[in-house]
Amino acid sequence: MSVQVQGVVARGKGLPVSLETIVVPDPGPGEARVKVQACGVCHTDLHYREGAINDEFPFLLGHEAAGVVESVGPGVTEVAVGDYVVLNWRAVCGTCRACLRGRPQYCFSTFNATQKMTLLDGTELSPALGIGAFAEMTLVAAGQCTKVDPAAPPEVAGLLGCGVMAGLGAAINTGNVSRGDTVAVIGCGGVGDAAIAGARLAGAGTIVAVDIDDRKLEKAVHFGATHTVNSRNVDAVEAIREVTGGFGADVVIEAIGRPETYEQAFYARDLAGTVVLVGVPSPEMKLELPLIDFFGRGGALKSSWYGDCLPSRDFPMLIDLYLQGRLPLQDFVSETIAIGDVEAAFEKMHHGEVLRSVVVFGS
């Protein structure tokens, strides 16, 4: 039997979100219905509202979530009713060319639920990143549910569903930060701070945080930055070189997604260093660099999509590190809010007032 719940819907480009009744069907083959306990407010949700992802309105927003499996459909073996899970948008298929080459973190054919959640009038909803978790209940592919230790509170565990995992993975998985490396992170929002925390976790010796907001730079120090650069006041590239003995950083992580900051990252890396783009650019942005500089500097230019994570491997490990006191996931939560406060949370995000606002259900 389908259930009716409250959910946050974006009906058109730039319009304020609305709280509406959502119809969530019974799970079909390979699907699971999850009672959402908490869901973070991510920049990607704002991108959906602004029409920057696609124009498949109306959207059911929310994707950075944790909860409990309420029911499962036929053939589901990955999870069972009552399992505590973090939702992910990389439910690997196991059969595409990436999976068959042993690289499931690059899966080209990830699963989403086949059935659609709808409004009361039958209008089909497009769930953000195939999840749609700004709702009391959501329907996902069973592979989008990753079991983790229930000792971790949902407002903390759910952060691994997107932004924090993207930043941690940009450092650990994509950038391959190693013990003693020098690292620079340009952009110290939630993703950038997670990259800083990941670099510290990996044993980086020097971690340079770059931003134009001193408030954000203070938070970056808390997550592990050893040096800070306010690029509104000084040249970021020269400042990073100065801190790294004149050479540049071994790994530079760009967590904004703009051509001008990517160019800074490119020139702030050491010879044979690595640039990781984890900030999300908009479609019209273009980058122009002298090809001789690309050739002459060597190294690697990478993009990091979801932190190149494999949820079944990375989520439980990172939750364990949190429970051991080695990864301060709780410090990314700036506030907990009710489901009706998402629009206000977008405004706070826009002004840089929060790392993460997290919707908590049932409180």
N, C-alpha and C positions, 0 to 999 in steps of 0.2 A: 504494500500500500504506500502511495506517495505521502509525503509530509509537507506541511506548509510552515515556513519559518520566515523570520525577518532578515533582510539582506540589503546591502548597500549597492545601488545601481547607478551607473552613469548612462544617461539617455542620449546625450549629444555632446558634440565637441565644445569644451569649455563651460558646459552647464554645471551648476552645483549638483553634487550627488544627492540622491534621495533614498530614504529608507522605505522599502517596499516588501510586500509579501511574495515570497519565492516558493515555487512548487518543486520539491526535490523528489524524483522518482525512486522507486525501489531499485537497488543495484541489479544490473543484468550480468551476463557472463563476463568475468574478468574485472568487475567493478566493485567498489566499496563505498559505503556511505559513512561519513565521519562526522561525529559531533565535535564541532570546533570549540576549543577552550580559549584560544588566544590567537590573534593575528596581527602582525606588525604592519604599520603604514609605510609603504615603500615608495620611492620615487617612481618606480615602474607603474604603480597604480595611478599616479598623477599623469604619467605619460599616456596611459590608456584614456583617462578622462579628457585629456587635451587632444585626442585623436592622433598622437604622435606614433602609435604602434600600427594601427589600422583603423578602418572606419566601420567595423562590424558591430555598431551599437545595436541594442543596449548591452553594456558590459556588466557582469557581476564581478565587482572588484575584490581584491584581497588574494594573497597567495603565500604569504610568509607565516605559516600557521602550524600549530600543534593541536592535537585532540585525541579522541578515543574512537576506535572503529565501532560503529553502531550496528552495522549489518554488512554482509558480503553476498555477492552473487555466485552463481554456479561456476565451478572450476577454480575458485580462488584458493590458493595455497600459501601465498606470501604472508598474509595476515589473517587474524581471526577476530571475532567479536571480543571487545574488551581490550585489545592491544592499544598501547599508548604510542602514538606515531607523530613524526614530523612529516608534513606534506612536501613533496618535491615536484619540480617540473621536468625532471629527467628520468622518466620511467623507461629504462633501456629495453630495446626490443629483443636483443640477443641474436638477431639474424641479419642485420645490415652489414655492410662491408667493414665498418669500424668495429662493431662487436665481434665479428668473425676474425678480425686481426688482433683480438685481445685488447682493444682500446674502447671499452664500453663508455668511458667518460666522454667520448666524442660521438655517441650514438646519433645517427642521422634520422631515426624514425621512432622517436619516443612516443609512448602511449598516453592518450587522454581517455576519459570516459566517452563511450559511444553515444549514450543518451544525453539529451539536453535538459538542463534545468530551465524553467520557464517562469514568466509572470502569471498572474491569475487568469489573464485573458488568453493564455496560450502562447504569447510572444516568446520565442526562444532567446535565451541569454547566451552571450559569449563570455565564458569564465576567464578571468585574467590568468594568463599563463596556463590555461587548462585546469585551473583550480577553483577560483571563485570562493574565497574563504572569509569574506566579510559577511558571513551568514552563520546562523546557529547550527546549520547542517549543510554539508556539501557532498557532491557526488564526484568521485575521481576514479581513475584506473587504479586497480589494486597495487600496481607497481609504483604508484606515486606516494604510497605510504611506506615510510621507513621506521621500523621499530627502534625505540631508544629507551634508555633507563627512565622509568617514571619518577625517579627521585628528582629529576630536573623539572622545575616549574614550567608550565606551558608558555608563559610570556617570555621566558628565556630560551627554551628549546626551539620555539618556532622561528627565531631569528636565523637559524641555520637554513631555513627554507629559501632564502634569497640573498639579501644584502650582505650579511655578515659572512656567509659562506663564500660569496663572490670575492670579498676582500681577502679573507684568510687564504682561499685557494689561489688567488692571484700571486701571493707571495710564496706559498708552500708548493703548490702544484705547477703553476705556469712559470713562475719566476725561478723555481728551484733554488730558493735562497738557502745558503749553506752556512755552517758555523764560520764566524769571522767575516762574512761578507759585509760590504757597505751597501746600504739601501737608501733610496730616496723615494718618498711618497708625495705626489703632487695632488692636493685636494684632500682635506681632512674632515669629510663628512663621515657617515656611518661606514661606507665601504672603505674609504681611505684609512680610517682608524682600525678597521678590521685587518687591513693589509699590514699596518704597523704592528698590531698584535701578533699576526702570523709571522712577520719577520723576526720579532723578538722570540717567539716560540721556536723558530728554526735556528736560533743562535746567532743572528746577525750582530756584528760588533758595533757598527755605527748605523743609526737610523735617523735620517733627516726628514722632518715633516715640513711641507711647504703649503701655505695657504695665505689668503689676504685678510683673514679674520683672527685676531689674537685670541678670542674666546675658543676657537677651534684648535688653535695651536696649543693652548693650555691643556685641553682634553687629550690631544695627541701625545703629550708628555706622559700623561697618566697611562696610556696604552703601550708605551715603550719607546717613544721617540727620544733619542739622545741629544738632538739638536733641532732647533726650529728656525724657519725662515719665513718672514712676512714679505711676500713677493710684491706687495704694493709699495714697499719702501726700498727694496734692494733687488738687484738682478738675481733671479733664482738660480740660473745656471752657474754664475760666478760664485754664488754663495755655496752651492753644493760642491763645486770643485775645491773651494777653500777648505771646507770641512773634511774632504777626502784626499788631502795631500796634494791637491792640484790636478788629480787624475779624473775625477768623476766617479760616480757610484757603479758598483758591479751590477746592480739591478735598480732600475727606476720604474716605479709603478705610477701610471697616470690614471687617477680616479675621478676625473671630471668629464672627459669626453669632448674636448674642444681642440681645434687645430693649433691654437697658439700655445696651449699647455702641452700638447703632444710634442711640438717642436722643442719646447724647453726640455722635456724628458729625453728627446733624441740627443740633444747636445750636452745634457748633464750626465750621460753615462760614460764610463771608462771605455777605452779601446777594447773591443771584443765583449763589451757589456751587453746587457739585455734590457729592452724596453717592453713593459707589459701594459697594454691598454685594457683597462677594466671599466673605465667611465664610458657611458653610452652616448655616442654622438647622434645628432639628428641627421636625417637622410640628405639634406642639402649641403652639409659640411664637406669641404675638400681640403686636402693637404698637399702642399708643394714643397719638396726638398730637393736640393742639388743631388743628382744621382751619384756624383763623385764622392760626396760626403757619406752617402750610404755605403758605397764600395770601400772607401778608405777607412771607415771606422770598424768594419767587421761586426761581429756579434750577431744578435738576433732581435728582431722586432716581432712581438707576439701580441695577439689579442686573447683575452681570458673571458670565456663565456661560462658564467656560473662557476667561476673559479676552477674550471676543468675538474669539477668534482665528480665522484661516483658516490651517490648518496648512501648506498648500502655499506660502503667502506668508510666514508668520511664522517657521516652524521654520528654514528655510535661512538667513534673514536673521539670526536670533539666534545661530545657530551661527557664522556669519561674524563677528559682533561678538565672540563668545567667542574665536575664533581670532585676532582682532586685538588681544586684550587689553583690550577695552572693556567686557566683561560678565563678571563673575567667577563664572560658573556653578560652577566647581570648589569654591567656598567654601560652597556649600550642602550638600556631601557631608560629613556628620559622621563616617561610618564605612562601610566595605564589609563585608558579612557573607555567610555561606553560606545556602543556601536553607532549611536547617533552623533558622535563627535568627530567623524572622519573628515568632514569638510574643514572644520577648524584645525585639525591636525595637518592638513595639506598647507594651510596658511602658515602655521608655525614652521613647517619644513621649508617653505619658500623663503622664510626670513632667517633660516639657520639657527632657530631657537632650540631644536631638538636633534638628537641622534636618531632615536626611534620613539614614536608614539605607538603603543600597543593596545589594540582593542582586546578587552578581557570579557568573556561571556560568562553569564551565570553568577556574577558577583554583585 
